[in-house]
Amino acid sequence: MNKDKVLVKTYKSASWLLWKLPTRLTYTLAAIGGEVYYWLWRDHSHYADINLQIVLGEPSINRRVRQVARRSFRNYVKYMVDFLRQPHLTSQEISALVTGTGWDYIEEAQKSGKGVMLISPHFGNWDGAATVAAAHGYQISSVAKDFEPAELNELLQGARRNKGIKIYSLKESMRGLVSTLKNNGMVVLLLDSPLQNEGIVVNFFGRAVRFAAGPGTLVYMTGSKVVLGYVARQPGNQTFYGCWEPPIEYELTGERDRDIVAITQAIANSVEKLVRRHPDQWYMFHQIFLTDAEIAEHQRQQQAGPKKARRNRNTANLKSEESNSNL
């Protein structure tokens, strides 16, 4: 049996087994797996510690920082359990686990006729947020990177399509998502993927980060409303709390670069408030905050003139779409 077949068979077996096992047992195993992940995969836990030190406002990586980081790793593996179980559950079964609020904000946003951009960070159960929205009858579109082998990719994306979520590939994503929004549809994207030398530099917890350019660019092109949504795990692991927040306010001036930065900053401000409330459900295990050298390079590029900035932005728009995938 070749490597691809082993990978597909492993995914199917894990998905079926986690569906059959009692939920309480799978979450117990996930918590143990998260602890092992934190202590053995030091590249990831090191950056989680650094990120959460900034989020928590601690002067150093201390006991409190590590405790929150360890909870984050445990919650992330629990999310992976939920993701693997999801193909065997109906949208209604998933929705029954979520107590949600803020649907009136989505309905109000859709009245604009310009589409709705649903934003979620790598937080809680972000796949669950899109699934619950689709279960409420909303037509949801998103973009996801392709996985190898093709059979595994079809299993992963097919599970989302079966929940009523339209998935665009990277090649067709920009055109497809713009069309969706212009037809007053809904697009769900992730924003906070770590990017190197690309994306939009914004302020996040008082530090510079690069967030994906895609969401801000789409909003600029379409004038769509922007709504932050999330599904947070409740104590006890049996239920979730889902929330759509009031539309994020922004004003278009017609200056493309400035407007996209302003939109992205407004979204980052909303994400910051969410992460501040539930830092242990934010899954950021890579470098996200810019170093002093990276900040200096960004400032140098800004001073180089608008033509170079425009070339960098056009490249970033395409590359950042990969970071907007649901995985």
C-alpha positions in Angstrom: 0.0 0.0 0.0 1.5 3.3 -1.1 1.8 6.4 1.1 -1.3 8.2 -0.3 -3.5 5.2 0.3 -2.2 4.9 3.9 -2.9 8.6 4.5 -6.5 8.3 3.2 -7.1 5.1 5.1 -5.7 6.7 8.3 -8.0 9.7 8.0 -11.1 7.5 7.4 -10.3 5.2 10.3 -9.6 8.1 12.7 -12.8 9.9 11.6 -14.9 6.7 12.1 -13.3 5.8 15.4 -13.7 9.3 16.9 -17.3 9.3 15.9 -18.0 5.9 17.5 -16.1 6.5 20.8 -17.9 8.4 23.6 -17.4 12.1 23.3 -16.1 12.4 26.9 -13.4 9.8 26.2 -12.3 11.4 23.0 -11.9 14.8 24.7 -10.0 13.2 27.5 -7.6 11.7 25.0 -7.5 15.0 23.1 -6.4 16.8 26.3 -3.6 14.3 26.8 -2.6 14.7 23.1 -2.6 18.5 23.5 -0.2 18.2 26.5 2.1 15.9 24.5 1.9 18.3 21.5 2.9 21.3 23.7 5.9 19.6 25.4 7.3 17.7 22.4 6.7 20.1 19.5 8.8 23.0 20.9 8.8 25.0 17.6 5.0 25.5 18.0 4.8 25.8 21.7 7.7 28.3 21.7 5.8 30.7 19.5 2.5 30.1 21.3 4.3 31.1 24.5 5.6 34.3 22.8 2.3 35.2 21.3 0.4 34.7 24.5 2.9 36.6 26.6 2.1 39.6 24.4 -1.7 38.9 24.6 -1.7 38.5 28.3 0.6 41.6 28.8 3.1 39.6 30.8 6.7 40.8 31.1 8.1 37.4 30.4 7.1 33.8 29.5 6.1 32.8 33.0 3.9 30.1 34.6 0.6 31.9 33.7 1.6 32.2 30.1 2.5 28.5 29.9 -0.7 27.5 31.6 -2.8 29.4 29.0 -0.7 28.1 26.2 -1.1 24.5 27.3 -4.9 25.0 27.5 -4.8 26.4 24.0 -3.0 23.2 22.7 -5.5 21.0 24.5 -8.4 23.0 23.0 -6.8 22.8 19.6 -6.6 19.0 19.6 -10.2 18.9 20.8 -11.1 21.0 17.8 -9.3 18.5 15.6 -11.5 15.8 17.2 -14.6 17.8 16.3 -13.3 18.3 12.8 -12.7 14.6 12.3 -16.1 13.7 13.7 -17.9 16.3 11.6 -18.5 14.2 8.4 -20.6 11.8 10.4 -22.8 14.5 12.0 -25.7 16.4 10.3 -25.7 20.2 10.3 -28.7 20.0 12.7 -26.8 17.8 15.1 -23.9 20.2 15.1 -26.2 23.2 15.5 -27.9 21.6 18.5 -24.6 21.8 20.4 -24.3 25.5 19.8 -26.2 28.2 21.7 -26.0 31.2 19.3 -26.7 34.9 19.4 -26.3 37.8 16.9 -28.3 36.4 14.0 -30.1 39.7 13.7 -26.7 41.3 12.9 -26.3 39.1 9.9 -29.9 39.7 8.7 -29.4 43.4 9.0 -26.0 43.3 7.2 -27.6 41.4 4.3 -30.1 44.2 3.8 -27.3 46.3 2.4 -27.5 44.2 -0.8 -23.7 44.2 -1.1 -23.0 40.8 0.5 -21.6 39.9 3.9 -18.0 39.0 4.8 -18.0 36.7 7.8 -14.6 36.8 9.6 -13.2 34.3 12.1 -9.8 33.9 13.5 -8.1 30.6 14.3 -10.3 30.3 17.3 -12.6 27.9 19.0 -14.3 25.7 16.4 -14.1 27.9 13.2 -15.4 25.1 11.0 -18.4 24.9 13.3 -19.2 28.6 12.8 -19.5 28.2 9.1 -21.5 25.0 9.4 -24.0 26.5 11.9 -24.5 29.5 9.5 -25.2 27.2 6.6 -27.6 25.2 8.8 -29.6 28.4 9.3 -30.2 28.6 5.6 -27.5 31.0 4.6 -25.5 30.3 1.4 -21.9 30.3 2.5 -18.8 30.4 0.3 -15.2 30.1 1.3 -11.7 29.2 -0.1 -9.5 26.3 0.9 -6.1 25.1 -0.1 -5.8 21.8 -1.9 -4.5 18.8 -0.1 -2.6 15.8 -1.5 -3.6 13.2 -2.4 -6.7 14.2 -4.4 -8.8 11.6 -2.6 -8.0 13.1 0.8 -8.7 16.6 -0.5 -12.1 15.4 -1.7 -12.9 13.8 1.7 -12.0 17.1 3.5 -13.7 19.5 1.1 -16.6 17.1 0.5 -17.4 17.1 4.2 -17.7 20.9 4.0 -19.8 20.9 0.8 -22.1 18.4 2.3 -22.8 20.9 5.1 -23.9 23.5 2.5 -20.6 25.4 2.2 -19.3 26.2 -1.3 -15.6 25.8 -1.5 -13.5 27.6 -4.1 -10.0 26.5 -5.0 -7.1 29.0 -4.8 -7.1 29.5 -8.6 -10.7 30.6 -8.8 -11.1 32.1 -5.3 -10.9 35.8 -6.0 -13.3 35.8 -8.9 -15.7 33.5 -7.2 -15.7 35.3 -3.9 -16.2 38.7 -5.5 -19.1 37.3 -7.5 -20.6 35.8 -4.4 -20.5 39.2 -2.5 -21.8 41.2 -5.5 -24.8 38.8 -5.6 -25.4 39.6 -1.9 -24.1 36.3 -0.8 -21.9 35.4 2.2 -18.2 34.6 2.3 -16.4 33.3 5.4 -12.6 33.7 5.7 -9.9 33.4 8.3 -7.8 36.6 8.8 -5.0 35.9 11.3 -2.8 33.5 9.5 0.9 34.4 9.9 2.5 35.8 6.8 6.1 36.5 5.9 6.8 39.6 3.7 3.3 39.7 2.4 -0.1 40.8 3.6 -1.2 43.9 5.5 0.7 45.3 8.5 -1.6 46.3 11.3 -1.5 46.9 15.0 -2.4 43.9 17.2 -2.1 44.0 20.9 0.2 47.0 20.5 2.6 45.2 18.1 2.9 45.0 14.4 1.6 41.9 12.6 0.8 40.9 9.0 -2.8 39.8 8.4 -4.1 38.4 5.2 -4.9 41.0 2.5 -7.7 39.0 1.0 -10.6 40.0 3.3 -9.9 43.7 3.2 -9.4 43.7 -0.6 -12.7 41.9 -1.1 -14.5 44.3 1.1 -12.9 47.3 -0.7 -14.0 45.8 -4.1 -17.5 45.1 -3.1 -18.5 47.4 -0.2 -19.7 44.3 1.7 -20.6 44.4 5.4 -18.1 42.7 7.7 -19.2 40.6 10.7 -17.0 38.8 13.2 -18.2 35.4 14.2 -17.0 32.6 16.4 -17.9 29.4 18.2 -16.3 29.1 21.6 -16.0 25.9 23.6 -18.0 26.0 26.9 -16.7 24.4 30.2 -17.5 20.7 30.3 -16.8 20.3 26.5 -20.4 19.3 25.8 -21.7 22.6 24.3 -20.5 25.7 22.5 -21.3 29.3 22.5 -21.6 30.9 19.1 -21.9 34.6 18.5 -22.1 37.0 15.5 -21.0 40.5 16.5 -22.3 43.9 15.2 -21.0 44.7 11.7 -17.5 46.2 11.8 -17.6 49.9 10.9 -15.4 51.3 8.1 -15.5 54.1 5.7 -14.2 54.0 2.1 -12.3 57.0 0.8 -11.5 55.7 -2.7 -7.8 55.4 -1.9 -7.3 51.7 -2.3 -4.2 51.0 -0.3 -5.2 53.2 2.6 -8.8 51.8 2.6 -7.6 48.2 2.6 -5.3 48.8 5.5 -8.0 50.6 7.4 -10.5 47.8 6.9 -7.9 45.2 7.9 -7.1 47.2 11.1 -10.7 47.5 12.0 -11.1 43.7 11.7 -7.9 43.2 13.7 -9.3 45.4 16.5 -12.4 43.1 16.7 -10.3 40.0 16.7 -8.1 41.4 19.5 -11.1 41.9 21.7 -12.2 38.3 21.2 -8.7 36.8 21.8 -8.4 39.0 24.9 -11.6 37.4 26.3 -10.6 33.8 25.5 -6.9 33.6 24.9 -6.8 29.8 25.5 -9.1 29.2 22.5 -6.8 31.1 20.1 -4.7 28.7 18.1 -1.6 30.6 17.0 1.4 28.4 17.2 3.6 30.2 14.7 5.4 33.6 14.7 2.8 36.3 14.1 4.3 39.4 15.6 7.0 41.2 13.5 10.5 41.5 14.6 12.3 44.8 14.8 14.1 44.0 11.6 10.9 43.1 9.8 9.3 46.4 11.0 12.3 48.3 9.7 12.1 46.6 6.3 8.3 47.3 6.1 9.0 51.0 6.8 11.7 51.0 4.1 9.3 49.5 1.6 6.6 52.1 2.5 9.1 54.9 1.8 10.1 53.3 -1.5 6.9 54.7 -3.2 3.4 53.6 -4.2 4.4 51.6 -7.3 6.5 49.1 -5.3 3.8 48.9 -2.6 1.2 48.2 -5.3 3.3 45.3 -6.7 3.7 43.9 -3.2 0.0 44.2 -2.6 -1.0 42.5 -5.8 1.3 39.5 -4.9 -0.1 39.5 -1.4 -3.7 39.4 -2.5 -3.1 36.1 -4.3 -0.8 34.5 -1.7 -3.0 35.6 1.2 -6.0 33.6 -0.2 -4.2 30.4 0.8 -4.0 31.7 4.4 -7.8 32.3 4.3 -8.5 28.6 4.0 -10.5 26.9 6.8 -7.6 24.7 7.8 
